[in-house]
Amino acid sequence: MKPTLTLKQTTSLTLTPQLQHALKLLTLSTLELNREIERMIQENPMLELDDHSDNAQSDFQQTIDSSMPDVADEPANINSPDSIEMTENDQSLDSFTDFHEDDNNIYQQQSNSHETDSSDLEFSRFAIQPISLCEHLLTQLSMSQLSERQRQIVSLLIHSLDEDGYLTQDIDELLQQLSSELVADRTELQAALEYLQQLDPPGVGASTLRECLSLQIRALPADTPCQQQALELVENHLEIFAAKNFRLLQRILGCNEACLQGIQQLITQLNPKPGGNFNSTLARYVVPDIIVVRSGKSWLVQLNQEATLSIHINQLYADILKNNRNEAARPLRGQLQEARWLIRNIRQRVQTILRVGQAIVDRQQAFLEQGETAVRPLAMREIAETLELHESTISRVTSHKYMRTPHGIFEFKYFFGSHVSTAQGDACSSIAIRGILKQLIQNENPKKPLSDNCLSQLMEQQGVIVARRTIAKYRELMHIPPTNLRKML
């Protein structure tokens, strides 16, 4: 075929640098945005902080320094993964990660370096920043042979992990978070999860402690002593091991005392928090972006003014540029334009967060009145259609954005999840189901704890039809032990 030149007209969407920067700011958390603003102020002389921002930030920093626990009001988990005892010397699973505290002490010493002389301050600029678990996993993902679509699905799972490396969300909940362009079925998401669980560190992507330990044992070399027995113990008899009933374990596993000691030694070397090595800070503080307040019979959202730095154009430099039109001032004019883009993008970010936050609050009035047992099913698609925004924009806004409510501080994503049908034909949120389940267990007789089957029957009496295996799954996700371990003699 003879080569020819043809003229073809097409229509395509191109992200300008300004739009890319706006999307980047929309994804950042409040603390990350403040760091970005401080960086821009250092690089761009056309920007400066408002006076009230300095005072607000100093007051906020004093509050952080004087309080060690996290700000977020997370419900306490009953018998969390790091509370199961594993050795005869009363060594808990938390002792597996004692060496992480040494790392944290190193970071603390580095953070206190501001009390040293200026030479130490200069040197600290070149200190290597610790990598996060998300960055570590994404780096491995970027070197994989997966297709772009598969990478996007695995990336969704990576961003859904908690700081310990656990995937606390159900597969059905994650399916609803997929954008309209990334429609996937349960099989694809399960395959992506299996790929994620093969990455380093071993045990990442597990939903329960049992699965986490099992993944780590399977990742060991095939010639590891006692590997199969340890796997059998973790997958089927972990509660007996936690109760230290070693004689019963010897009968079940058909091993002698020396073999059981080898199994015990192997299990105690595992890490129940595979993401713990990547926690680079002493404490992670959650700053609410918006505050939910009552207004008459309804609820409204307000911007947390003390959370975000406020900036404006340096008027002195702007006036100088206004009267100076020569070529030498071109770089400063470019910085002035960048400063205006930054201020405009920050304002747009605030408006979008307020709109999405108000839309969520409008649909979760019952939660604000009654608590988590009244959370209604909600999908991102519903918010996107109401606000006439793209579903991917809603996903960006709801990531690492928090609202302060009468019941505590919650991430926007908390209010999105799967649902089940009720006896009346309505839908009940999985969050509400967990809340009801937690209340039933908290109110049970400690001497006669409720079995999963009894819990299923009690929830059915309340009009929520949930299978026994679903009860067991939610109970494990909340780290609530089974009936025999909840029984008090």
N, C-alpha and C positions, 0 to 999 in steps of 0.2 A: 504494500500500500504506500502510495506517495505521501510524504509528510506535508501537511498543510497547516496554515494558521487560521483559527476561527475566533470570532468574538462572541462571548456568551455572557448574558446578564443573569445574575443570581442574587437572591436575597438571603443574608445570613446575619446572625447576631454575634457581635464582637464585644467583648468586655473591655472597656476602656480602662486605663490605669486608675482613674477616679472611681469607677464602679468596683474594680477589684479591691481597692483600698476600703471602700464602704462595706463590702462583704466581709473583709477581714475584720474590721472593727465590730461588725454585727456578731461575729462568732466569738469574740473575746469575752472573758468574764470581766467583772468590774475591776478586780485587782490587776488583771493583765492589761486592761485598757488604761489604767492609771500609769502603769509602767511604760506603756507605749507613748502616752502623753508626755511623761517626763523625758523620754528619749528624744521625742520630737522637739521639745523645748531646748534641750542641750544642742541639738543640731541646727535648729532654725532660730536665728535671732529675732525674727518677726513675731514670735509667739512669746507670751508671758502669762504667768498664773494670775488669777484674780486674788485680791488680798484675802478674802474670806476663805478661799480654798486652802491657803497655808494654815490658817487657824483650824479649819475643820480637819485637815489631814493630821495635824499635830495632836488634836484631841482624840482622833480615831486611833492613832498609833499608841497613845498613852493607854487607851482602853484595851488594846490588844496586849500591850506589855504587862498589864496588871491582871489579865485573865488568861489562864492556861487552857481550859477546855474549849472545845469547838463551840461556835455560836449556834450552829444548826441544832435544832431540837429534834433529834432522831429518836424514835421509840426504842426503848431498851430491848435487846434481843434476849430471849430466854435461852441460856446455855449456848452461847455463841461458839463458833468453831474453835476459838482459841481458849475455851474454858474446859475442854475435855482432858482429863488427866491420863497420862500414858505410861508412867513408870512406877515402880514400887517406892521410889524415893519422893513421891508426891511432886514429880516434875510434870508440869502442865505443858500443853502445846505452845503456850506463850514463851516457854524457855527455849524453844527451837530458834526463836528470833531475837534472843538477848543480844546477839552480836550486832543487830541493827542499831541498838541504842548507842554503841560505840561510834557508829557512823554519824548518828545524829549529834553526838557530843562534838565530833569534829566540825560539823556544820555550825554548831553553836559557837565554837571557838572562832570560826571564821567570821560569823556575824558580829562578834564582839570586837572585831579588829578595828572598829572605828575609834576606839580609845587609844590606839597606838599613834605613832608619829606619821607625818605626811608621806614618808618613804614607803611605809607599810601600806598606806592607802593607795599609792600609785601601783605597788606590786599586786594588790588585790584585784586590780582591773583585769589582770591576765589569768586569774584563777579559772580553772575549767569548771563550767557549770554542770552539775549532775544531770544526767539524762533521765527523763521520766519513763515510766512503763509504757505509756502510749507511744512515745517516740521510738523506744527500743523495738516495739513490735512493728511499727510502721516501717522502720528501716529494713527489717527482715522481709516484710511484705513487698517492699519496692524491689527487692532482688529476686523475687519469686518469678516463676514462669506462668503465673495465672493470667487470664485475660483481664481486660480493664473492668468488665462487669463483675467478675469474681473478686477482684481487688476491692471494688466499692462495697460489696457485701461484707467481706472480711473486715474492711475498715469500719463499717457500721458496728460490728461486734466489738472491735477493739475500743471504740469510743464509748461503748456501753459497759465496759468493765469498771469495777470499783477500784479503789486505791490498793486493795489487797490482791487484785487480779481475778476476782470472782465475777461471774456473769449472773447477777441476781435477777435479771428480767427473764420472763418466760419467752419461749420461741414465738408463741402467738402474739405477745406484746411487741416483740421486735418486728414481726411481719407487718404490723400496722404502722410502724415508724418508717417503713420504706417509702421513698418518694414515688410519685406517679411515674417517673421515667425509669425507676428501678424496680419494676414489679417482679417479684420472685415468689416461688412456692416454698412450702415447708422443706421439701427435699433439698433444694438449693441452699437454704439457710442452714440446714443441718450439716450439709457437706462443708460449708464455709466454717462452721463451728468446729468440725473435726480437724480442718486444716489449722485453725487457730490454736487448737489444743496440742498441736505438734511443734509449735514454736517455743523458743526459749523465753522465759524460764519454764521448766516442766511444771505442770499443774495449773497453768494459766488457762482461763476460760471455763473452769469448773463452776458448777452451780451449788455444790455442797462440799463439805469437808471430806466426805467419803469419796466423792469423785475426784477431788483434788489429790488426795493421797494415792488413789488408784492410778491416776495418770502418771504420777511421779514414779511409782513402782514399775509400771509398764515401760517407762523410758530408760530404766536401768539396763545394763548389758545382760544378755541372756544367761551368762555364766555366773551371775550374782548369787551367792549362797542364800538359801531360804526365800528366794524371790516369789515362787509360786505359793508357798505357804503364807507369806505376808500379804499377797494379793487376795488370797482366800479369806484371810482374817479381816482385812480392811473392807472388802466388799460385802461380807455377810455377817461378821461377828464383831464389828467395831464397838458396839455398845457393851458387849461382854468384856472386851479388852479394856475399855474405859472404866468399867466397874472393878477391874483387877481380879476377876474370877479366873485365875490362871489354871486351876485344876480342871475346870470345865473346858477351857480352851485346849488343854492337852488331850482330853478325851475327844473333842470335836475334830481337832486337826490330826489326831493320831501321832503325836510327836512326844519326845521326852523333854525333860526340863532344859537340857542344854540347847536343843533345837528351838524351844520357845524363847530362850534368852537371845538367841541369834535373830529370831523374828522381831523381838522387842527392840533390839539394838538397831535393826534396819529401819523400823518404823519411826523410832525417835530421831533418826537422822533426816527425816523428811521435813519439808518446810510447809506448814499449814497456811502461810501467807506468801505465796510466790511473788507478789508484787511489793512485798515489804522492803526489798533491797533498793527499790527505786523511789521510796518516800524520802525526798531530799530535805524536808523541813521538819522542825520540831512539832509544829501544829499547823493544821490547815484551817484557816478562818473563812467562814462564809459571810459575805457581805450582801445583804438584801438589796436588790436593785429597786424594788418598789415596796410600798407599805400599803396593806389593805386596811381601810378604815370604814366604819359604819357611817352612813349618811341617811338618817331616817330609817326606812325599812329596807334599804338596799345597801350594797357595799361598793365602794369606789377605791381605785388605786391612786396612789400618790408617788411621785418620784422621791427616792431617798437622796436628798440634796447633799448630804454629808459623805456619800459614797464615792462620787465621781469628781475628779478635779475639774475646775472651771477655768477656761482659758480665753484670751482675747488677743487681738492684734496689737502689737506694740505701736502705739499711735505716733511716738516720736520718730521711729524709723520710717513709718508709712508717710509722714509729712515730708521727710527728707527725700524720699523717692518721688513724691509727687512733684517736687520742684527740681528734680534731677533727671533729665531725659537722655543722658549720654550713654554710650555703649558700655562703660565700665559698671553701670548700675544694673545691667541685665541679670546677673546671677541673683541679686537681691530681689528683683522683680519676680523672678521664678520662685524664690522662697516665699514671697508674699502670696503668690497664687496658691502654693502648696498649703500655706497656713489657712487660707480661706477655705480650701477644700476640706482640710481636717476639721475645722469648726463646723462646716456644713454637714459633713458626714456624722459627726458626733451628735448634732441636733437631730438628724434623721434617725440615728440609732435609738436615741431616747424616745422619740415619737413612736417608733415601731414597737419598742418594748412596752410602752404604756398601752398601746392599742391591743397587743396580744395579751398582756396581763389582764386588761379589763375584760376582754372576750372570755378568758378562762374563768375569771371571777364571776361573770354573769351566768356561766353554766355550772358553777360549783357553789351556788348560794347555800345549798343544803349542807355541804361540807363545812362552810364557815359557821353555820348555826349548830351543827350536831357533831362534827368531827369526821374521822376517816371512814367510819361505817356508812356514811352518807355520800361518799364520792360517787358521782355518776359516770357512766362510760363516756369517754371522749376520745375522738380521733383527730389527728392533726388536719386531716382533710376538711373536717367541719369548720375549724377555725380559719383555714385558708380560704374556703368559699365565702365565709361571712365577711372577712376583711378584704377580699379580692386580692389576696397575695398568693405567691407561689408556695407550694407545700415545702419546697426546699428552704424557703425563707423562714417559714414557721419552725422548721427543724433547727436552723441556725439560731433563731431567737430563743428557743426553749433550752438550748444547751448552755449550761453553766450560768444561768440566770435564776435568781431566787426572789421569792416574795415573802414578806413577813406577814403572817396571819395570826389570828387569836390562838391558834393551835400550834404555833411554832413557825420556823423558817423552812420552806419547801422549795425544791427546784421546780421550775415550770414543767419539766418532763414528768414529775411525780403524778400529775393529774391525767396523764395519757396512759392507756393500757387496754388489755383485752377485757372481755365481759362474758358472762354466762346468762342463760335465760332463767327467768323465775317462773313460779307456778302461775302467776297472773299474766304471763306472756311478755312481761317487760324484760329489761336487761339490767344486770347487776355488775358493777365494776369489780375486777379482780382485787383492787385495793380495798374496796368495801368488804369483800369476802374475807380477806386477810384480817381486817379490823374486827369483824364479827367473830372469826375463829380465835383471835387473840383474846377477846373478851370472854368467850366461853371457857377457854383454858385457864384464864386468870381467876374466874369465879368457880372453878370446879373444886370438888372436895379433894384435898391433897392425899387423903388416905384411899380414895377411890377415884383416881383420874379417869377422864373420859377417853374411850378408845376412838380411833378414827371412824369406825362405823357409827358409834353413838353421836359423834360430832356431826356426821353427815345427816343423821336423822333429826338432830336438833335444828340444824340449818334448814332442813326441809320443812320443819314446823313453822319456821319464820318465812317460808315462801321462796327460799333460795335452794334450788336443786343442784347439789354438788356431789359427785361420785366420791366414794371412799378413797380411791387412788389419787383423786385431785386434792382431797384434804391432806393426804400424806405428802403430796408434792409441795403444797403451800406451807405445811408445817416444817418441812426440811428447809425451804427457802428462808423461813423466819428463824431457822436454827433452834426450833423447839424440839426437845427430845421426845422419844416415843413414850407410851403409857408406862412401861415398866421402869423407866428411869425417872419419871415424874412422880412416882409413888413414894410417899413418905411413910415410913414405918412408925 
